[in-house]
Each structure stands twice: as structure tokens, then as C-alpha cells.
């Protein structure tokens, strides 16, 4: 097997929300020293988590397991008001690394709840972002995962109905479920603005372009990363053989059979180093394959951590 | 001593630099657009002067704009509405809010300092903007 070309999608990898969350943990370590506790994996990537663990970060699922008075960072996926209250009750010093877009979805859900709406939340059952968002108004939100579930959905009596979505879903997936909901519940109100993450949309657009020209696509991402799994699905739906892996060892034998051009992309929580590992392995068997970047859009979005955290980290650094 | 006359108490957060997927053109949303936000929140006349709990947290005001700007939005008008609605939801003691959003590098083919939108929103029954002073 020898490749004629390796094509990298752009944009790929870290989105502004992930970069923001990682920067906040780095700043918290500098400002407060180890141990710093993080509620849930800061981002859904084992490589990132293990790297922080080596620096003295302790990841926990339950804030009640954290010694009182400790510093805790809330992960990019956000937490429910109950978790915030628990952290407050334990006297924890909270640093919030919730992606601003997830915060916006929580704000939206809170406003809908205050206005008396029942909400349908399109998301993945058990995903930590969905749990956090549903926790904003647990008695007013019903989770729907697929168009089939939307079709079968039975709602309790209500006057007003609104739609809220997880930020990392595929646009196509959400559109299909939304179409069913709108047909069945014409009074459904949608937010004025998109809940789907710009970076998710951009990465999905980029992988579509990649899949249209490459016979196979490798998505580098953690198995728990929602947006990485969606990228692999989008590539497959766009006609390319596709697989999601974290390391070169996970590429199955025969995956590259008959492939002359391979596309590579990565999820929003995947460090570029892992992409480089994949490229390195491919070049071992195809040393002359040129590497090309297929850029569909240049991203400039950036989220800024709290200035006082930056100042404290600089003072200690 | 009881104060005489009327007073208009305004909380300012000026020049908040935001960068989010904002704009009518797809490339503005995909790449990200810089927007400078001014938010002025007016405290209701019933708010006790000097009361910390009745005041508005400046940092939270800025963070609120930061979060709202993270969502894909075609129009500054929509973003301004969302910011204003969230200010009202967060701080019941705010009875009016003004949100000004400026794109310093708007995609127009003439030299401009900025293009933008200003929204003034007043709760039902509230005095007109500038009407309390």
C-alpha cells in the first residue's frame, strides 16, 4: 500500500472553547499550584487529560469528593446548577472553564424556563454537556436523541414549547430531528441564534470537502468525543471510508487498501500532536506522498479567560 | 438624609472586545468577527443606593456578552436583543438596558471607523431612556 497524497482538513482540531478550557487549567495550575481539581475530563481527550494528570491535576466526577477549600475547574462541557451549588456548599474555589457557547445555551434554557416554556433538548443521552444543560430546568426539559425518538415523543400538557440543542451535534442530524419536531409541534419556538457550535459546523464542512475527494478519511479523536464521532459519520455519509482513531496503532489492517489519497482531520478536543503521529506512521509506508492542506475556512474566533486569573498566574509565574 | 429630586443610575461596561461567529455573510460566521460592545444597565428607581446585592456585577456583565457572542448570529440586532434579554433575566433590578454593538472591521469597501447597531430596551412600565434624570 502506498499513498499518492495525504490531505489535511483545515480547520481541524482545537476549537476556541477547547483552547479556552485548556488555557484556564494551565493558568489555574500556575496561579494556585497543584493539586487543581477538575470536574470531569476538561475536554474529551485522554491525551490531554493524562498530560494534566502528570502536572498535578486531579479529575473527579463528583465535586463532593473534593476536599473543601480546594480549587476546582468546571470542564468545557458545563455543569448543572446542582453541581454549582454542591461546589459552593463545600467551600470550593470555582474557576469556570465552561465553553461560552454552552453557557449561552444554559442562559437560554433558564430564560425559557422562567417564561413557562416546556423544552425539547436535542442531545446525546448520558453526554456530560447534555446532563449539565438538562440540569438547568430538569422538570421542564425532555431529551430527544434521534428523528425516530422525535417521531414517538409524547409531551405532557404545556402552553409553550421551545427547542434547545447540544452544541457539538452534526448540523444535518439536528436538522433532521428538528424537522420532525416542527411538523409534529408547529408551535415549537426556536432560539433566535444557533446552538450548534461554529467550530463543529466548520469542521463538518471541512471533512465533507475532504471526503468528496479522498477515498478514505481518518478522524483523529477520542472515542468519548461527540464531535469526533460525528466527523467520522459525516465523512462516511459523504462517500469516503472513514474511521475514528486516537493513535496509528488503531488503524485497522486493510483500511488503506486501494486508497491513493487519504484525508485526515481531528475533533475539536484533539491535540495536533496526535494528528502528527498519524501522519508520521503513514509516511513510513509512503515516504514520497506530498502533504496538502485543504482549507475551507480560516478561523479567528477566540475566547478570553478571566483577566484576574491571568494576572494571578503571571504574578506566580 | 432622604435624597430629593430624581436620579438615573447607570452601570457601564464599555468597549468589551468580542470575537464570535457573527455576521450576515457566511464567511463572517465561519471565520469569526470582532465586535465591540457597550452595555449600559439602568437600575430601577426602587434600588437602594449603595446596596451591594442590588448592584450589577461588571465582570458578569462582560462575561454575559462573551457567552452570547459565542453563538452563530447573522444580525447584530439579534445579538443585542439576546444580550438585553439576558441582562433582564439576570438582574431584576435593571429596568432598562442599552446595548451598542460595533464591528470595527465590517466588510464594506469604504473606509469606516465601524458599523453597528444600538438597542435600548425598557421593561414594561419603565421610564423612557434618559427620562429618569
Interface residues (C-beta under 8 A of the other chain):
Chain A: X16 X17 X99 X100 X101 X103 X104 X107 X110 X111 X114 X192 X193 X194 X195 X196 X198 X201 X202 X205 X297 X298 X299 X300 X301 X302 X303 X304 X306
Chain B: X19 X20 X21 X27 X29 X30 X31 X32 X59 X63 X64 X66 X67 X68 X69 X70 X71 X72 X73 X78 X79 X81 X82 X85 X86 X89
